[in-house]
Amino acid sequence: MEVRAVSSCSIFCSAASPTLFAFRCCPCYFQFRRFSNFAIRFRPSWSGKLSSGHGAAQTSSVHSLVDSVMEELEYLRSRRLRASVKVVLTSSGEILEDKLVNRTLQKGVLLEFKKDAERVLLAVAQKPDGKKNWMVSDQNGVISSIKPQQITYIVPGVENFDHTEISDFVQKAKENLDPALLEFAWVELLEKNKRVKAEDLAEMIFGSVESLECYCAHLLLSEDEIYFTVLETKGSRSIYGPRPAEQVEELLRRKLAKEAAEKEQQEFVTLLKAVKAMPLDAKPPKSSWMVEEKIKHRIESLERYAIDDCKTDDQRKTAGTILKAMGLVKTASSALNLLIDIGYFPVHVNLDLLKFNIHMHHSDEVISAAESLLSDPTDPDEIERKDLTHLKVYAIDVDEADELDDALSATRLQDGRIKIWIHVADPTRLVQPGSILDREAMRRGTSVFLPTATYPMFPEKLAMEGMSLQQGEICNAVTVSVVLHSDGSIAEYSVDSSIIRPTYMLTYESASELLHLNLEEESELKMLSEAATLRRRWRHEQGGIDTATLEARIKVVNPEDPEPVINLYVEDQADPAMRLVSEMMILCGEVIATFGCSNNIPLPYRGQPQSNIDTSVFAHLPEGPVRSSALVKIMRAAEIDFRKPIRHGILGLPGYVQFTSPIRRYLDLLAHYQIKAFLIGDSPPFSASQLEGIVSIVNMNTRVAKRLFNSSLRYWILEYLRRQPKEKRFRALILRFIKDRIAALLLVEVGLQASVWVSVGSQIGDEVLVRVDEAHPRDDVLFLKEVVIDR
């Protein structure tokens, strides 16, 4: 019989503390209640029951009961402890634990051992395995050899245990476990500042040191993270000590927080599973995941994990935990597929767009500044502008161009020479260096053109309405006029602010068709084509190299759909209209470089130092994509000087400045700032060293945009190929051999380079037929096979 009274003033009480209601003693259950002044516990041998309420329920009968049983309690307790655990009693009655001594391992002993980092099992010792190891048999009869250091506990009082009874033993132990009992033991041991072994705890809370109770006590102590800490360990035996109250309070607080977080996590996982099972049209919109902060954090963690760009360890841990709870492997692709399955990402989400942190929208502040400029269309250069509205003006671009930067005019002089006007949009009429719009354009560096969308350098409305050239409208421009010698070289030139009225907005296809028709009323277009031919021939004589090839252009309709429409076009850069526009843009760049050099204007002068390429070495290759590919492989990177022109060997020019796309490219805009300042008699806003610093920053952003464009274009080409019938054949040109019979190819109908094994006898420049074996756009995988036709 045992009753224990503990003063409530020493009991640590927290809102988080579990209530000790059900208290188990051996096989019987008794009620344990916490009173305002007493905590009372009964052993099973006590047949009477005592119930009491709070406050007034504290009566003298309770005190009498305590007094009457204390003597018997101490006697029984001491006798049982002496019989089961070796202890030493001091004159004050305190227990002094013996020095830890490992129990002897012998056959039939029941022990607990660490199977691996996550599993702890019970097993029965069978026989020694070498000098130190032992062979043990677990509940499934599996025999293992374990090392002494793997043993975490030897259950006392067990001999010749049968391994088939382990499952039943474990089940009984689980039924006896009540972590609330630890709080009671902690309160008493903390008050007396005493240490405890598993056997001591078994005596305290179960009133027994039998094998089952001892193992239960061991489990409670070894799995506890709140009330007790290990003070000493020797082999499989440990001594535990009660933690200080302050530490327990903090650990309980953390436990509560952890439990709350786990609950939130489970609710989130349940939500994910429910949404994942919904049909596509019923899934919640992306914006709904951003409303509640805790859900938003988890979704954003998954998003960063999907693009392999977690900003913090917490994001990585959160995403990993979610994936594990969903039964998924912890990989970026798992996170991506999960976000697609819940409708947060579309099937064809562009991960690089997220990874490179491309700004898809302009801020409210930038848009407000743009609208302010549009509301006050004052032209500070109005007096200086040359009226060229009498000219017929052709603007030629791709059909999906959102804004037009440049246009062309031509006439034939009385002496037979051709005069060309290259009109370039004039955004500097509205945007000044250092303004909020200029800083935004510099930060972006370039407009980003993707198959699915365009992300403009300037706000769309400003670019379209205030800057872009528009058919039939009076437009402000910077016009470069050039008179050519009969050999295509520059005879004279001028650079002026102007006003023009674009006559035609043509696609490359329609311009080529007009050239082919050779209409008399479109003689100006014919003159431009003639001038382009002269220029191309002249540049070739100066060492210029023709690198025209085939390039793919894709426009995706409704890219958010699982199966969007893909419109693919292949541009032949040798097309007459494309050559016309290209030559005129190159001519403009040469004039601006010459103009800048003559007037000592700091500009981003572009050059290509490689000017000694012997093109005759490649004369045996077919002209066009095959020869161009070979030439491009040996070209060196371009260079920029900010003080004077440098030779551009590939173009065959003494100097070159990009100038014709100031709405789309910030380096072109910089050149406009410098040239426009000179035209109105002001000093250039930027020195050479300032330009160098700006361009180094801008070039980093433009490289990212180019990489994004290339990866996105390739993704959609592969998606296009994936959808093609397996039996479809594609024409391909052999560009070169990579190794043995593995050849680099150019798919003519697609404009994509790939590799494939080709049959013996095929040569560079030959055309072969291939079919798509596999295409996986998300993994950037394309497998082709040659189609050999028997003849």
C-alpha positions in Angstrom: 0.0 0.0 0.0 1.3 3.4 -0.9 0.1 6.9 -0.8 2.3 9.9 -1.6 1.5 13.5 -0.8 3.3 16.4 -2.6 3.0 20.0 -1.8 1.4 21.8 -4.7 3.7 24.8 -4.3 6.5 22.8 -5.8 4.5 21.6 -8.8 5.3 23.2 -12.1 2.0 23.9 -13.7 1.6 25.2 -17.3 -1.4 25.5 -19.6 0.5 23.2 -21.8 1.0 20.5 -19.2 -0.9 17.3 -19.7 -3.4 16.5 -17.0 -2.7 13.4 -15.0 -6.1 11.8 -15.0 -5.6 8.1 -15.9 -3.0 6.6 -13.7 -1.9 3.0 -14.3 -0.6 0.7 -11.5 0.2 -2.8 -12.6 -2.9 -4.3 -14.3 -5.4 -2.1 -12.4 -6.5 1.5 -13.1 -7.0 4.2 -10.5 -7.8 7.9 -10.6 -5.1 10.4 -10.0 -6.3 13.9 -9.4 -4.4 17.2 -8.8 -5.9 19.1 -5.8 -5.1 22.6 -4.8 -2.8 21.4 -2.1 -2.2 17.7 -2.7 -1.3 15.2 -5.5 -2.4 11.8 -4.3 -1.6 8.4 -5.9 -2.9 4.9 -5.0 -1.3 1.5 -5.3 -3.6 -1.4 -6.4 -3.4 -3.1 -3.0 -5.4 -0.2 -1.6 -9.0 -1.3 -1.9 -10.6 2.0 -0.8 -11.3 4.9 -3.0 -11.1 8.6 -2.2 -12.6 11.3 -4.3 -12.3 14.9 -3.6 -13.0 18.2 -5.3 -11.0 21.4 -5.3 -10.7 23.9 -2.4 -13.1 22.8 0.2 -12.5 19.1 -0.7 -9.3 19.3 1.3 -10.3 17.7 4.6 -8.7 16.4 7.8 -9.5 12.8 6.6 -7.0 13.2 3.9 -4.3 14.3 6.4 -5.3 11.4 8.7 -5.0 9.0 5.8 -1.6 10.2 4.9 -0.4 10.0 8.4 -1.7 6.5 8.9 -0.1 5.0 5.9 3.3 6.8 5.7 5.0 4.3 8.0 3.8 1.3 6.1 4.6 3.0 2.8 8.2 3.6 3.7 8.6 0.1 5.0 7.2 -1.6 1.9 9.0 0.8 -0.4 12.3 0.1 1.2 11.8 -3.6 1.2 10.8 -3.7 -2.5 13.7 -1.5 -3.5 16.2 -3.7 -1.5 14.8 -6.8 -3.2 15.0 -5.5 -6.8 17.6 -2.7 -7.0 20.7 -2.3 -5.0 20.5 0.9 -3.0 22.1 2.6 -0.1 20.0 4.5 2.4 21.5 7.5 4.3 20.4 8.5 7.7 18.0 10.9 6.1 16.4 8.3 4.0 17.8 9.5 0.6 18.6 7.0 -2.1 22.2 6.9 -3.3 22.4 5.2 -6.7 25.0 2.5 -7.1 27.8 3.2 -9.5 26.6 2.1 -13.0 27.5 -1.5 -13.7 26.7 -3.2 -17.0 24.6 -6.3 -16.8 26.1 -9.5 -18.1 24.9 -10.5 -21.5 23.9 -14.2 -21.7 21.7 -16.4 -23.8 18.0 -15.8 -23.3 18.4 -12.2 -22.2 15.9 -9.7 -23.6 17.6 -6.6 -24.9 16.9 -3.4 -26.9 19.4 -2.5 -29.7 19.7 0.2 -32.3 19.1 -1.5 -35.7 20.0 1.7 -37.6 19.8 5.4 -37.3 16.0 5.4 -37.1 15.0 2.0 -35.7 15.3 0.5 -32.2 14.2 -3.2 -31.8 13.8 -5.7 -29.0 15.7 -9.0 -29.5 16.7 -12.1 -27.5 20.4 -12.9 -27.1 21.3 -16.3 -28.7 25.1 -16.8 -28.7 28.4 -14.9 -28.8 29.6 -13.9 -32.3 33.4 -13.5 -31.9 35.0 -11.8 -28.9 32.5 -9.0 -28.4 29.5 -9.3 -30.7 26.4 -11.3 -30.1 23.9 -13.0 -32.4 20.3 -11.9 -31.5 16.9 -12.9 -32.8 14.2 -10.3 -33.1 10.4 -10.8 -33.0 10.3 -11.9 -36.7 13.0 -14.5 -36.0 15.6 -12.5 -38.0 19.1 -13.3 -36.7 21.5 -10.3 -36.5 25.0 -9.8 -35.3 25.2 -6.8 -33.1 28.0 -4.9 -31.4 28.0 -4.0 -27.7 27.6 -0.3 -28.5 24.4 -1.0 -30.3 22.7 -2.3 -27.1 20.6 0.5 -25.6 19.0 -1.5 -22.7 19.0 -4.9 -21.1 15.6 -5.8 -19.6 16.2 -7.0 -16.0 14.7 -10.0 -14.5 14.3 -12.0 -17.8 15.8 -15.4 -18.5 15.3 -17.7 -21.4 13.0 -15.3 -23.2 11.3 -16.7 -26.3 11.6 -14.3 -29.3 8.1 -15.2 -30.4 6.8 -13.4 -27.3 8.5 -10.1 -28.1 5.5 -8.7 -30.0 3.2 -9.4 -27.0 5.7 -7.9 -24.6 6.0 -4.7 -26.8 2.2 -4.4 -27.0 1.8 -4.6 -23.2 4.6 -2.1 -22.8 2.8 0.4 -25.1 -0.4 -0.1 -23.2 1.4 0.8 -19.9 3.0 4.0 -21.4 1.6 7.3 -20.1 4.0 10.3 -20.5 1.9 12.1 -17.9 3.4 9.9 -15.3 6.8 11.5 -16.0 5.5 14.9 -14.9 4.6 13.4 -11.5 8.0 11.8 -11.1 9.8 14.9 -12.3 8.0 17.0 -9.7 9.0 14.7 -6.9 12.6 14.2 -8.0 13.1 17.8 -8.8 12.0 18.8 -5.3 14.4 16.3 -3.7 17.1 17.0 -6.3 17.5 13.3 -7.0 18.8 11.2 -9.9 17.0 8.1 -11.2 17.6 5.0 -13.2 14.9 3.1 -15.1 14.4 0.7 -12.3 14.0 3.5 -9.8 11.4 5.2 -11.9 9.5 1.9 -12.4 9.2 1.6 -8.6 8.0 5.2 -8.3 5.3 5.2 -10.9 4.3 1.5 -11.2 5.2 0.3 -7.7 7.0 -2.6 -9.3 10.5 -3.5 -10.7 9.3 -6.4 -12.8 10.7 -6.6 -16.3 7.7 -5.1 -18.0 7.5 -2.1 -15.7 11.3 -1.5 -15.9 11.2 -1.6 -19.7 8.2 0.8 -19.7 10.2 3.2 -17.4 13.2 2.9 -19.7 11.0 3.8 -22.7 9.5 6.8 -20.9 13.0 8.1 -19.9 14.8 7.3 -23.2 12.0 8.9 -25.3 11.4 11.9 -23.1 12.6 15.3 -24.4 11.0 17.4 -21.7 11.5 16.4 -18.1 14.7 14.4 -17.8 18.2 14.5 -19.2 20.9 11.8 -19.3 23.5 12.5 -16.7 25.7 9.4 -17.1 25.8 6.4 -19.4 27.7 3.2 -19.2 27.0 0.6 -21.9 23.3 0.0 -21.8 22.6 1.7 -18.5 21.9 5.4 -17.9 21.2 7.7 -15.0 18.7 10.5 -15.6 18.3 13.8 -13.8 15.2 16.1 -13.7 15.6 19.3 -15.7 15.2 22.7 -14.1 11.7 24.1 -14.1 12.7 27.0 -16.3 14.1 24.6 -18.9 11.0 22.3 -18.8 8.8 25.4 -19.3 10.8 26.4 -22.4 10.8 22.8 -23.7 7.0 22.6 -23.2 6.6 25.8 -25.0 8.7 24.6 -27.9 6.7 21.3 -27.9 3.4 23.1 -28.1 4.7 25.2 -30.9 6.0 22.2 -32.7 2.7 20.3 -32.3 0.8 23.4 -33.6 3.1 23.6 -36.6 2.7 19.8 -37.2 -1.1 20.3 -37.0 -0.9 23.1 -39.5 1.3 21.1 -41.7 -1.0 18.1 -41.7 -4.0 20.4 -42.5 -1.9 21.9 -45.4 -1.0 18.4 -46.7 -4.7 17.4 -46.5 -5.6 20.5 -48.5 -2.9 19.7 -51.1 -4.3 16.2 -51.5 -7.8 17.4 -51.8 -6.9 20.0 -54.5 -4.7 17.6 -56.3 -7.7 15.3 -56.7 -9.9 18.0 -58.2 -10.6 18.3 -61.9 -8.5 21.0 -63.6 -11.4 23.5 -64.0 -12.3 23.2 -60.3 -8.8 23.9 -58.9 -8.5 27.2 -57.0 -6.7 30.1 -58.8 -3.1 30.9 -58.0 -4.0 34.0 -56.1 -6.0 32.1 -53.6 -2.8 30.4 -52.3 -1.4 33.8 -51.4 -4.2 35.0 -49.1 -3.3 33.3 -45.8 0.3 34.0 -44.7 1.1 30.5 -43.5 -0.1 28.8 -46.7 1.7 31.4 -48.8 4.9 30.6 -47.0 4.6 26.9 -47.7 3.7 27.5 -51.3 6.6 29.9 -51.8 8.9 27.4 -50.2 7.8 24.7 -52.7 8.2 27.2 -55.5 11.7 28.1 -54.6 12.5 24.3 -54.1 11.1 23.6 -57.6 13.5 26.1 -59.2 16.3 25.0 -57.0 16.7 28.5 -55.5 15.7 28.3 -51.9 16.6 31.6 -50.2 16.8 30.2 -46.7 17.3 26.9 -44.9 13.8 27.2 -43.6 12.4 27.3 -47.1 14.3 24.2 -48.0 13.3 22.4 -44.8 9.6 23.4 -45.2 9.5 22.2 -48.8 11.3 18.9 -48.0 8.9 18.2 -45.1 5.8 18.8 -47.3 7.2 16.5 -50.1 7.9 13.8 -47.5 4.4 14.1 -46.1 3.0 13.8 -49.6 4.9 10.6 -50.1 7.2 12.3 -52.7 10.9 12.2 -53.1 12.7 15.4 -52.2 13.6 16.7 -55.6 13.0 19.8 -57.6 10.9 17.9 -60.1 8.7 16.5 -57.4 8.0 20.0 -56.1 7.3 21.2 -59.6 4.9 18.4 -60.4 3.1 18.9 -57.2 2.6 22.6 -57.9 1.3 21.7 -61.4 -1.0 19.1 -59.9 -2.7 21.6 -57.6 -3.0 24.2 -60.4 -0.6 26.7 -58.9 1.7 26.3 -61.9 0.5 25.7 -65.5 1.8 22.6 -67.1 4.3 24.5 -69.2 5.5 26.9 -66.5 8.7 28.6 -67.5 11.0 27.9 -64.5 13.8 30.0 -65.9 11.5 33.0 -65.8 11.2 32.5 -62.1 14.8 31.4 -61.5 16.3 34.5 -63.3 13.9 36.8 -61.4 12.7 38.4 -64.6 10.5 41.4 -63.9 7.2 40.6 -65.6 5.4 43.7 -64.6 6.3 47.4 -64.0 5.7 49.0 -60.7 2.9 51.4 -60.1 5.4 54.2 -59.7 6.9 53.5 -63.1 3.5 53.2 -64.8 2.4 56.4 -63.2 5.5 58.2 -64.5 4.8 56.8 -68.0 1.2 58.0 -67.9 2.4 61.4 -66.8 4.7 61.6 -69.9 1.9 60.5 -72.2 -0.5 63.2 -70.8 2.1 65.9 -71.7 3.4 65.1 -75.1 5.6 68.2 -75.4 8.5 67.8 -77.8 11.6 69.7 -76.7 13.3 69.1 -80.0 10.3 70.3 -82.2 12.2 73.3 -83.6 15.2 71.2 -84.5 13.3 68.4 -86.3 13.6 68.0 -90.1 10.2 67.4 -91.8 10.5 64.1 -93.8 6.8 63.4 -93.9 6.9 63.6 -97.7 9.0 60.4 -97.9 7.4 56.9 -98.5 8.4 55.0 -95.3 8.5 51.2 -95.0 8.5 49.6 -91.5 9.4 45.9 -91.9 9.3 43.5 -88.9 8.0 40.2 -87.7 4.2 40.1 -87.7 3.9 39.8 -83.9 6.1 42.9 -83.2 4.5 44.9 -80.4 6.5 48.1 -81.0 8.4 49.3 -84.1 11.8 50.9 -83.6 12.9 51.5 -87.2 11.7 52.2 -90.8 13.3 52.9 -94.2 13.0 55.2 -97.1 15.0 55.5 -100.4 15.2 57.5 -103.6 17.5 57.7 -106.6 19.5 60.8 -107.1 19.9 62.4 -110.5 23.4 61.0 -110.8 22.1 57.5 -110.3 23.3 57.0 -106.7 20.9 55.7 -104.1 20.0 57.8 -101.1 18.7 55.9 -98.0 17.0 57.2 -94.9 17.0 55.0 -91.8 14.4 56.3 -89.4 14.8 55.2 -85.8 12.1 55.8 -83.0 13.1 58.6 -80.6 12.3 57.6 -77.0 14.7 60.3 -75.7 12.0 62.8 -76.5 10.2 61.5 -73.4 12.8 59.8 -71.3 15.7 61.6 -69.8 18.9 60.1 -68.3 18.5 59.4 -64.5 14.7 59.6 -64.6 12.7 56.8 -63.0 11.9 55.4 -66.4 15.5 55.5 -67.4 16.6 53.7 -64.3 13.9 51.0 -64.8 15.0 50.5 -68.4 18.7 50.2 -67.3 17.7 47.7 -64.6 16.0 45.5 -67.3 18.6 46.1 -69.9 16.4 44.8 -72.7 12.9 43.8 -73.6 12.5 40.0 -73.1 10.9 38.2 -76.1 9.6 34.7 -75.4 7.3 32.4 -77.3 4.6 32.9 -74.6 4.9 36.6 -73.9 6.9 39.8 -74.2 8.2 41.7 -71.2 9.0 45.2 -72.5 11.8 47.4 -71.3 9.4 50.3 -71.0 5.8 50.2 -69.9 3.7 48.8 -72.7 1.4 51.8 -73.2 4.4 54.3 -73.3 6.3 52.1 -75.7 3.3 51.5 -78.0 1.7 55.0 -78.0 4.5 57.4 -77.1 7.6 55.9 -78.7 6.7 53.3 -81.4 6.5 54.3 -85.0 2.8 54.0 -86.1 1.4 53.7 -89.6 -0.1 56.9 -91.0 0.8 58.9 -87.8 3.2 61.8 -87.4 6.1 60.2 -85.5 9.3 61.6 -83.9 12.5 60.0 -85.1 16.2 60.2 -85.4 17.0 59.8 -89.0 20.3 58.7 -90.5 20.5 59.6 -94.2 23.2 58.0 -96.4 24.2 58.3 -100.0 26.0 55.3 -101.4 28.8 55.1 -104.0 28.1 52.7 -106.8 30.3 50.1 -105.0 28.2 50.3 -101.8 30.6 52.4 -99.7 29.3 55.5 -97.9 29.6 58.7 -100.0 27.9 61.1 -97.6 25.7 61.0 -94.5 23.8 63.1 -92.0 22.2 62.5 -88.6 19.1 64.6 -87.7 16.1 64.7 -85.4 13.0 64.3 -87.7 9.3 63.8 -88.1 8.1 61.1 -90.4 4.8 59.5 -91.4 5.2 55.7 -91.9 3.4 54.6 -95.0 3.6 50.7 -94.8 3.8 48.3 -91.9 5.1 45.1 -93.6 6.0 41.7 -92.3 9.1 40.0 -93.8 6.9 37.7 -95.8 4.8 40.5 -97.3 7.9 42.6 -98.1 9.5 39.6 -99.8 6.4 39.1 -101.8 6.4 42.8 -102.9 10.0 42.5 -104.0 9.2 39.4 -105.9 6.3 41.1 -107.7 8.6 44.0 -108.6 5.8 46.5 -108.7 6.5 49.8 -110.4 4.7 51.8 -107.7 6.9 50.2 -105.1 10.2 51.3 -106.7 11.5 52.6 -103.4 11.4 49.1 -101.9 13.3 47.9 -104.9 15.9 50.6 -104.4 16.3 49.5 -100.8 16.9 46.0 -101.9 19.4 47.1 -104.5 21.2 49.2 -101.9 21.3 46.1 -99.6 22.9 44.1 -102.3 25.6 46.8 -102.9 26.3 47.0 -99.2 26.5 43.2 -98.7 29.0 43.0 -101.6 31.0 45.9 -100.3 31.2 44.4 -96.8 32.3 41.1 -98.2 35.2 42.8 -100.0 36.2 44.4 -96.7 36.4 40.9 -95.0 32.8 40.7 -93.8 31.5 37.1 -93.3 28.0 35.9 -94.2 26.6 33.9 -91.3 23.0 33.6 -92.6 21.2 30.5 -91.4 17.8 29.2 -90.5 16.2 30.2 -87.2 13.0 29.1 -85.5 10.4 31.6 -84.3 7.5 30.4 -82.2 4.3 32.0 -80.9 2.3 30.1 -78.3 -1.4 30.8 -78.0 -2.9 30.4 -74.5 0.3 29.1 -72.9 -1.6 28.5 -69.6 -3.5 25.7 -71.3 -2.2 22.1 -70.9 -2.1 21.8 -74.7 -1.7 25.3 -76.1 -1.5 26.1 -79.8 2.1 26.3 -81.0 2.7 28.3 -84.2 6.2 27.6 -85.5 7.9 29.6 -88.3 11.4 29.1 -89.7 13.1 32.3 -90.8 15.7 32.1 -93.5 18.1 34.9 -92.9 19.0 34.8 -96.6 15.5 35.8 -97.4 15.6 39.1 -99.5 13.5 41.1 -97.1 15.5 39.9 -94.1 18.8 40.7 -95.9 17.4 44.2 -96.8 16.5 45.1 -93.2 19.7 43.6 -91.8 22.0 45.5 -94.2 20.2 48.8 -93.5 20.6 48.3 -89.8 24.3 47.5 -90.2 24.7 50.6 -92.4 23.1 52.8 -89.7 25.5 51.3 -87.1 28.5 52.2 -89.3 27.3 55.8 -89.8 26.7 56.4 -86.1 30.2 55.0 -85.3 31.7 57.3 -88.0 29.6 60.3 -86.7 30.6 59.6 -83.1 34.3 59.3 -84.0 34.3 62.6 -86.1 32.7 64.5 -83.2 34.6 62.8 -80.3 31.3 61.4 -78.8 31.7 58.6 -76.2 29.6 55.7 -77.5 29.4 51.9 -77.0 31.5 51.1 -80.1 31.2 47.4 -80.8 33.9 45.5 -82.6 34.9 42.0 -83.5 38.7 41.6 -83.5 38.9 38.6 -85.7 39.5 40.0 -89.1 41.8 37.5 -90.6 39.5 34.5 -91.2 40.4 32.8 -94.5 36.9 32.0 -95.8 38.5 30.1 -98.7 39.2 27.3 -96.3 35.4 26.8 -96.1 34.7 27.2 -99.8 34.1 23.5 -100.1 31.2 23.6 -97.8 27.7 24.4 -99.2 26.9 28.1 -98.9 24.2 28.8 -96.3 23.6 27.2 -92.9 26.4 24.6 -93.3 29.1 27.1 -94.1 27.8 29.6 -91.6 27.9 27.0 -88.8 31.5 26.3 -89.5 32.4 30.0 -89.5 30.5 30.8 -86.3 32.4 28.0 -84.5 35.8 29.8 -84.9 34.5 33.4 -84.2 35.7 35.2 -81.1 33.5 37.2 -78.8 32.7 40.8 -79.5 34.4 43.7 -77.7 33.3 47.2 -76.8 35.3 50.4 -76.7 33.8 53.7 -75.4 36.2 56.2 -76.8 36.7 55.3 -80.4 35.5 52.8 -83.0 37.2 49.4 -83.3 37.1 47.3 -86.3 34.3 44.8 -86.6 35.9 42.0 -88.6 32.8 39.8 -89.0 30.7 42.7 -90.4 33.7 44.0 -92.4 33.3 47.6 -90.9 35.8 50.1 -89.5 33.4 50.7 -86.6 29.8 49.9 -85.5 27.3 51.1 -82.9 23.9 49.5 -82.2 21.4 52.3 -82.6 18.2 51.0 -84.3 16.3 49.5 -81.3 16.2 52.1 -78.5 12.7 51.0 -77.3 14.0 47.4 -76.9 17.7 47.6 -76.0 19.2 49.9 -73.4 22.6 50.1 -75.1 20.9 51.6 -78.1 19.1 54.1 -75.8 22.5 55.1 -74.4 23.7 55.8 -77.9 20.6 58.0 -78.5 21.2 60.0 -75.3 24.8 60.7 -76.5 23.9 61.6 -80.1 20.8 63.6 -79.2 22.8 65.7 -76.8 25.3 66.5 -79.5 22.6 67.4 -82.0 21.1 70.1 -79.7 24.5 71.4 -78.7 24.8 69.9 -75.3 27.6 67.9 -73.8 27.0 64.1 -73.8 25.4 63.1 -70.5 27.9 60.2 -70.0 31.7 60.1 -70.2 33.5 57.0 -71.6 34.2 55.7 -68.1 30.6 56.2 -67.0 29.4 54.4 -70.1 31.7 51.5 -69.3 30.3 51.1 -65.8 26.7 51.2 -67.1 27.3 48.8 -69.9 29.0 46.2 -67.7 25.8 46.1 -65.6 23.4 46.1 -68.5 25.3 43.4 -70.3 24.8 41.0 -67.4 21.0 41.5 -67.6 21.0 41.1 -71.4 23.0 37.9 -71.2 20.3 36.5 -68.8 17.6 37.6 -71.2 19.3 35.9 -74.1 19.8 32.7 -72.1 16.1 32.8 -71.1 15.0 33.4 -74.7 17.2 30.4 -76.0 16.0 28.0 -73.3 12.3 29.0 -73.8 12.6 28.7 -77.5 14.2 25.3 -77.3 11.5 24.1 -74.8 8.7 24.9 -77.1 10.4 23.5 -80.1 10.8 20.2 -78.2 7.2 20.4 -77.1 6.3 20.9 -80.8 8.3 17.8 -81.8 6.9 15.8 -78.9 3.4 16.3 -80.4 4.3 15.2 -83.9 3.3 11.7 -85.2 6.0 9.1 -84.6 6.1 8.3 -88.3 6.7 11.9 -89.4 10.1 12.5 -91.1 12.1 15.7 -90.9 14.8 16.9 -93.4 18.1 17.7 -91.8 21.4 19.1 -93.0 24.7 17.6 -91.7 26.6 20.5 -90.3 29.7 18.6 -88.9 30.7 15.4 -87.3 31.1 15.4 -83.5 32.6 11.9 -83.1 32.7 9.0 -85.4 29.3 8.8 -87.1 27.6 11.1 -84.6 26.7 14.2 -86.6 25.4 17.7 -85.6 22.3 18.4 -87.7 20.1 21.3 -88.5 16.4 20.3 -88.8 15.4 22.4 -91.8 11.6 22.5 -91.1 12.2 23.3 -87.4 15.3 25.5 -87.3 16.8 23.5 -84.5 20.3 22.0 -84.2 20.5 18.4 -82.7 22.7 15.4 -83.0 22.1 11.9 -84.4 24.0 8.8 -85.5 24.1 8.7 -89.3 25.0 5.9 -91.7 28.3 5.4 -93.3 28.8 7.4 -96.4 27.1 10.5 -95.3 29.1 13.7 -95.6 29.0 17.2 -94.3 26.4 19.2 -96.2 24.3 16.1 -97.1 20.6 16.1 -96.3 19.3 13.2 -94.4 15.9 12.2 -93.0 15.3 11.7 -89.3 12.4 11.0 -87.0 11.7 11.9 -83.4 12.3 8.9 -81.1 11.8 10.8 -77.9 11.2 14.4 -76.9 11.0 15.6 -73.3 11.0 19.4 -73.1 11.0 19.6 -69.3 14.2 17.5 -69.2 15.7 19.1 -72.4 15.9 15.7 -74.0 15.7 15.0 -77.7 16.5 11.6 -79.3 16.5 11.4 -83.1 17.0 8.4 -85.4 18.0 8.5 -89.0 15.5 7.1 -91.5 17.4 5.1 -94.1 15.6 4.6 -97.3 16.5 1.5 -99.4 17.3 2.3 -103.0 
